[in-house]
Amino acid sequence: MIRRRSFIGQAGALGLLGGGLPASLTAATAAAAGSDVPYDWKSIPFGGGGFVDGFVFHPREKGLLYARTDIGGAYRFEAGTRSWVPLLDQLTKSQTDLSGVLSLALDPNDPDRVFVAGGLYLVPSARNAALLASADRGATWQINELPIRLGGNSPGRGSGERLQVDPDNGEILYLGTSQDGLMVSTDRGRSFTSLGFEPRHVSLVLLDPRSGRKGKGSQVLWVGSHDKPGLYVSRDAGRSFERDAATPAQAPQHAVLGNDGTLYVAFATGDGPVACNPSYAKRGSVWKRSPSGKWTDITPEDPAKDPHGFGYSGIDVDRQVPGRLVVSTIERWSVGDDVFVSTDDGAHWTAVGAHSRHDASKYPWLVNYLRGEDKMGHWLADVKLDPFDGERAIYGTGYGLWLTHNLGAAHKGGTVQWDFAVSNLEETATLEIRSPSGGATLLGAMGDVSGAAWDDVGRTPRNGLFAPSNQTNRSVDFAQLRPAILARTADQAETGGWWSNDGSVTWRPFGKSARTTRSATGRYLEAGTIAVSAGGGSFVWAPEKQPALCSRDHGKTWVEVAGWPRGEVDAVPVADRHVEGVFHAHDRAAGEILTSVDGGLSFRASVTGLPKLAPWQSAQLVAAPGAARDLWLALHDTLLHLPGPDRPAVTIRNVLECWKVALGKAAPGQDYHCVYLWGRLQVGDRQVEGLFRSDDAGARFTRIDDDRHRYGLLLSLAADPLEHGTVYLAPHGRGVIVGKPRQGA
């Protein structure tokens, strides 16, 4: 059972909200000012949860290891604590896309220098990419803007590395891009120029460290391509290229040079992983090229013999033991991906999975996710051997990473012990968080791995899992006056969601409803958002771009809500936190707040005259505990407080942009909730972006984040109702973060 926190009762009795709601909006103003309050910020343990698609060991400093992820930034491993240090938490909202790390590179001659090529998507609306350069192992970064986009979360992101530092000249960097060919920098990444490489989607870049010693301009580059599949070579530092005709017309995923100059390459068809579609990985192979130029096919298992086919991706060599190498499959959906190890330079292979034991016991969500099976995982895009210890191997999956210190047991008749070594590597896509009035401390709805309820935010949840743990949960809510009653929506759930009457210990599925999972054009529709009434007797559910639904029997039956905005809208239902059966919703297009006083069956306008918003403009409606229809409305450039039916609305002055708002426990000596705002304020003659706290209902704000802890885009914000000053963040691709006032500050 989850440990229960005491419930702090709210003033007033249960009852339906009567009439008297204002028909129009009036406004007063309050002053806003800012000064910093020191906070400590920590990741809340869940454990991995996202795609770890690349690793880089430093070739000359023992133990120096980095990992990259597709949406959650980059990390450095701390061997002493066996934990990971997040490196990109300082990114601002406008820099969020840079957390999609397409490639990472180290200077082989300077272990303090690390470079990151960041950019999430390739669509025209996406932010341009940047080259991030650090001279202190990622503690601080210089951001060099690029005139192109990179697809850190786009097809082909598992291949690489695309970014390389010239081993003879640390000023020179080569960057393979997602759609703009091959580029070179001669000033440590501050600027790049294009090279004459015809393919546009580069899959990898590999420099021969011995070739540059022959003289200026003699650097040999091996370059792979996704869009014109094949391996290409330049013997003049990138001035000209030719395709190596001896290699297959497949996309090189990873390549490595052995100590003696032998080149090893793993190939796959296409730029997987692509939406888990096995048709993109029908064929793959593994090849080696001797120093004399002879190519040999050393593929462990022929993908043509698999009913669906598959590809190969990660590959590495043992720097201490000649002839020993590893390679991973990718998108082998028939029996699951695997790692193969060879001790005779690829002549014979041993499948590691059959000799492995994966210990997931420290992360109960993963035990549930794996359904009791012990498999290597999926999307094994990269596998690496420690250059100083070939027994130490690491590989990534779609949900985290595995690390071993006895890889050799696979071909010695023993068992390879794999540890889910993701301490402080938190990459879950947390879509919504809530801090209930009692019971669990925190609820989190997550993409791909469902989510959980934490009773202790210092430990990974052992109970209260949002099972099954392989679904995408879009929304979660609780009953303010009966916090053991919860509801959540889930894309893959047959009926779209679940509810609990014991604070997440057990869950029951929703009953059937009129909700549809496909639009008229065939597009998949997400499960949407849900609100639970103050007393837990009613649910209002708004599936994506369709009419809202109401249940008054804990999700067993559903009826369509009357008065809900029509058309393809995404209005969000919000439960009144004081009166049972009352709900609110913000109609962005009409500029109104709608209210239901009959348990969600019907809505009507209760506040009119609000600004009408375009679809791209942000908005959020929050209901405060303790009073009927006490609402806060965050518009894209305005923060409004509507304190009740018979009280004037307050416009918080000096708010330039308001992206998220949350309410938490009142400060000592104050009689109103603490207000948290993520946005941009006018502070004197400065415009300050950040996370702010007000202890006096918005009259004054103080900044509580700092320039090292910005976390990019926040998908959700929640404040603790029982601990003043404690706030929870759900950044894009960074799990969940907790902030607390620094002790003694």
Steps between C-alpha positions, in 0.01 A plus 500: 500500500611855433577697814220752553571863567259682728210673325461870567127572485370795303258757639131467412262212453425290195217622281409609151605842388198719450445796271648844519801439280608822329417539133795726422855563607621805690861558594714643774880500507768377732870582497762243409865522596787256519805400699670165513430236764757216508357155427642149478390296197512122467371231267224289652601135452298295254774340293586554133179477305620631161718420199874511578645492150873560531810469721851647475796394711802726508784303336774622735343573840387193686135499608389812312168406340214700347151402386261678265122474481248589233298753704658522845842652438843359578650345814845430645559189710648535848674172577539575871127527561393285202263776398452739210540877492250681274684754287236711327270611783596863438310516169223760491152462354613631161795257505295190582557339160872481571429223752450266203863390473571366153869449569768547764878525456807520722839650427739202524783732605307706756271302732333819623355587159164358396276598211129440440303537177145579616166535323174308533312514170530577130161661431497869399347604832785343698779703649835509319767275646813602688846371577559509876863515610633448853854530633407367848336162433153645457483723808459805273431536130556737214202477264590551134190537285482307173307606188350150466275259690606169650275203580601389847155341534455419132552178301861389496588650838648174626786498250831683536704653622447781250715754687876447517803698618815478287753308714786710356333839539236568763385810313356283221159332540302303243120490527272268306152649481145367463421669170787735411790268429843520660642815661835599647609753762852636539428708812384240753138509388438873500422487127463232233527479122362233271717237335432348161329186623206416274276300739294722728422273798831399655489196729855506638842663472820318593854640482805278457734632772809367323437664165549860610858430600593461134470872442258791475182417311553122506230427761289196407127530574250219487144633464171309497170605343135426567345663192751352252584185695865407496842566647706782351866590541705816465880484497554875480336635818155526344578676173377202295311177567434169332266219592676180604348257251601196703251583774125430483242759396386524860525785749807479726378539858826497697864441411822456696869467418701232679846555640657355185290711265232243423167671433177344632157620384144405602232552233120518491245580232356850542524745784346307786373506757198635314171482690571137593435395140693179427476556124783751535740237631450213255869450445819578681856374510840536666822545305871550569770652285862393551779760501585385146148581380334155487135487606349195674138434597498404872124519563412294813150394384344552158195730530354339187428188706291699747125522421513880523864576438710732715806722496828541682597821675745530790854368457825529697838333549692399809808724526672256736428163336569472124223338297226561756199706388129550562204592280130558568188435296228760456128453433513121524138479601453125458707394803637828628829680452829352616871565535753266341861463613791351303850408618641416156446820305150410387558147377269363771244669723322434829156646569528676835129499584486125558777534760368813674316597812351850519440631852205741492403450864595854605243641258158337547353686203751320277416161650140565403603639160700183421204281605724257681718432198878533492585640159771731373243764405406688183664773291855391585642787295843508664730273698841599631794335676708689752831564320686423824294192597332290232301313763309820566230547235203735472205509261190713465136411449175682438446517878849551648840331507671186630856471632711191574846430638527137384418488129750217449273261687291472181764292322635330812183315597407743778231765548540863401357716779335818372416792727235759408749774583279805456544676834419869434448435129135599482368520144133422536266721302286612795182652357309602814570513875277557801575533873192371687349637818569167673630150434776498240738794488509515121322353199663488157347405164776401256548417136581136410551386862160598650612673821472457874404638839786594732454484874868596539647724230850397605449142381374325188138389550462144624120514517240704322623421150276608215490149359529366241825691480528501120218746430506875436305676775387848398336634815443425867283663769380445858199594713595794721277396790547124455856474357497119491276529191709541185448478126742497207477474122709259295539486123538124473236409759208329329248741654732800522572516872501369855379602846603414856323528835806418712751763395653301209553167675250336263343618175176425316446569129242748373184360348409540135435848365439693179867599487665422165868434436503615136415830335304527175834503315627194685737681737544341842333699778659516844317409819485863613452659842288414803371676813368342821241691704587623849314215669590238238143437382542625143759484223514728196714365217601694190649265238704670230294709254157356587214576739568466872349209692362481854477209740321504835575137587882500502542440131263205458272693265552821303271758344585790272529836676251771400627851433858395428682699228417352160730400220856372528590667827727407787335670797632364831254411779593625848329384818400763754717416800242608759150392393407149391357464152625834367732520200646780289655525155661778300351550153802658332331582172196668659690675779283348773518283807235230504367354824302188585301474824340162427796267526629571151185415306466852358706818476407865453695824483582641843766754399499682167703773339835323524754537217433262211808289437649354186567124508874555548462731800549335839237495775441317828212506749563408864244468783608590854394295805307662781242710318239454228604602150835642610683485166833601350528536124839513332473644151794535267572857618268544801447347843148543641365418844123453521448460876130415499152569365455833680854634503680698227763335287862598546744542213854443622702791368850469349439148370635506144451129431336235715553139394406301813354572843457284811372545857661358814494523879478852637807661651518523881280785615314522168139396445516438123671237291851552370494579125767369262542647156721385212535782254657838436456803729590866481726557799600863518664580169573131428300220342567182696409149387474226757300331772352733761321468834256734666404471866241779481255393228704649218570846642875428494701222335851375572703289260580152631685333212852594386701505181630145557151358554262614226391161357384628163130442432281412799210276398338516844543682831369404845552629853480309825184583700656383827856639480548869442756578232515152347429495128512225235596539135443274202754615239491365146695172504650544851269301724383693807692762698438615858604840629522596868621818672865462593542424868633797691425742216 
